[in-house]
Amino acid sequence: MCVRIIQDLGLKIKPVWIRLWDKLFIVGIIVLVGLSSFAIGRLSVVSISHDEFSVVYPSQSVKEEDFINAGSAGYVASKTGSTYFFPWCGTAMNIKPENKLYFLTKELAENAGYKAGNCNGLR
C-alpha cells in the first residue's frame, strides 16, 4: 500500500517537474544570451585616451624643456596653485586639464616655485 502511494505521488509530480524544467531551461537560455551580449559589447569598446593638455608658462624663468607630456609626467601642478603632486593623487586628478602643468622631476617643479603637496610618498 505504501509503495502504491509513492508511485501515485511520483506520477503526479513528474508532469509538474517537466513543465518547470522546460521553463527553467528557457529562462537559462535568455540569461546566457543577455550575459553574452553584454560581454561582447564590453569587449568591443575601444579605450578612449584623454591625454590632451596645454602648457602654460607661469614665469619667464621656466624653460620649455622643464615641461613634458602627460604620458611620462613625474609630477603635476596647477597653474593657479602653489603645490605639485604625483599624477595619480586625487588632488592632481581634480585639476582641470587646461590648468595642468607637467614636470619631469620634483626639482624642476620646485624651481618653478611649487612646493610638495599632500600626497602619499611625496613628502
C-alpha positions as CSV (number, residue, x, y, z in Angstrom):
1,M,0.0,0.0,0.0
2,C,2.8,2.4,0.9
3,V,4.5,1.6,-2.4
4,R,1.4,2.4,-4.3
5,I,1.0,5.8,-2.6
6,I,4.6,6.7,-3.5
7,Q,4.1,5.6,-7.1
8,D,0.9,7.7,-7.4
9,L,2.7,10.7,-5.9
10,G,5.6,10.2,-8.3
11,L,3.2,10.2,-11.3
12,K,1.6,13.4,-10.0
13,I,5.0,15.2,-9.5
14,K,6.6,14.2,-12.8
15,P,4.5,16.3,-15.1
16,V,4.9,19.3,-12.9
17,W,8.7,18.8,-12.8
18,I,8.9,18.5,-16.6
19,R,6.9,21.7,-17.1
20,L,9.1,23.5,-14.6
21,W,12.3,22.2,-16.2
22,D,11.2,23.5,-19.6
23,K,10.6,27.0,-18.2
24,L,13.9,27.0,-16.3
25,F,15.7,25.9,-19.5
26,I,14.2,28.8,-21.4
27,V,15.0,31.3,-18.7
28,G,18.6,30.0,-18.6
29,I,19.0,30.4,-22.3
30,I,17.7,34.0,-22.1
31,V,20.1,34.8,-19.2
32,L,23.0,33.3,-21.1
33,V,22.2,35.3,-24.3
34,G,21.9,38.5,-22.3
35,L,25.3,38.0,-20.5
36,S,27.0,37.1,-23.7
37,S,25.7,40.2,-25.4
38,F,26.9,42.3,-22.5
39,A,30.3,40.7,-22.6
40,I,30.7,41.2,-26.4
41,G,29.6,44.8,-26.0
42,R,32.2,45.4,-23.3
43,L,35.0,43.8,-25.4
44,S,34.1,45.9,-28.4
45,V,34.7,49.2,-26.7
46,V,37.9,50.9,-27.7
47,S,39.6,52.7,-24.8
48,I,39.5,56.5,-25.1
49,S,42.6,58.5,-24.3
50,H,42.3,61.8,-22.5
51,D,45.9,63.0,-22.9
52,E,45.0,66.4,-24.3
53,F,46.7,69.2,-22.4
54,S,48.0,72.7,-22.8
55,V,51.3,74.1,-21.5
56,V,51.1,77.4,-19.7
57,Y,54.3,79.0,-18.5
58,P,54.0,80.6,-15.1
59,S,57.1,82.8,-15.4
60,Q,59.8,83.7,-17.8
61,S,62.4,81.8,-15.7
62,V,60.9,78.5,-16.5
63,K,62.2,76.9,-19.7
64,E,60.2,74.9,-22.2
65,E,62.3,71.7,-21.5
66,D,61.1,71.8,-17.9
67,F,57.7,70.7,-19.1
68,I,56.9,67.3,-20.6
69,N,53.9,65.5,-22.0
70,A,51.3,63.9,-19.7
71,G,52.2,60.3,-20.6
72,S,55.6,60.5,-18.9
73,A,55.0,63.1,-16.3
74,G,56.5,62.6,-12.9
75,Y,54.8,65.5,-11.2
76,V,51.7,67.6,-11.9
77,A,50.9,71.1,-10.7
78,S,48.1,73.6,-11.4
79,K,49.0,76.9,-12.9
80,T,46.6,78.5,-10.4
81,G,48.0,76.7,-7.4
82,S,51.3,76.6,-5.5
83,T,51.8,72.8,-4.9
84,Y,52.8,69.8,-7.1
85,F,51.6,66.2,-6.9
86,F,52.0,62.8,-8.3
87,P,49.7,62.4,-11.4
88,W,47.7,59.6,-9.7
89,C,46.9,61.6,-6.5
90,G,43.3,62.6,-6.0
91,T,44.1,66.3,-5.9
92,A,46.0,66.1,-9.2
93,M,43.1,64.3,-10.9
94,N,40.8,67.2,-9.9
95,I,42.9,69.8,-11.6
96,K,41.3,71.0,-14.9
97,P,43.2,69.8,-17.9
98,E,43.7,73.3,-19.2
99,N,45.3,74.3,-15.8
100,K,47.7,71.3,-15.6
101,L,51.5,71.7,-15.7
102,Y,53.7,68.7,-16.0
103,F,57.2,68.3,-14.6
104,L,59.8,65.6,-15.1
105,T,61.4,65.9,-11.7
106,K,60.4,67.5,-8.4
107,E,63.4,69.8,-8.6
108,L,62.0,71.3,-11.8
109,A,58.7,71.8,-10.1
110,E,60.3,73.4,-7.0
111,N,62.5,75.7,-9.3
112,A,59.3,76.8,-10.9
113,G,58.0,78.0,-7.5
114,Y,55.9,75.0,-6.5
115,K,56.1,73.1,-3.2
116,A,55.3,69.4,-2.4
117,G,51.6,68.8,-2.0
118,N,49.8,66.4,0.5
119,C,50.3,63.1,-1.4
120,N,51.5,59.8,0.0
121,G,55.2,59.4,-0.7
122,L,55.7,62.9,-1.9
123,R,56.9,64.4,1.4
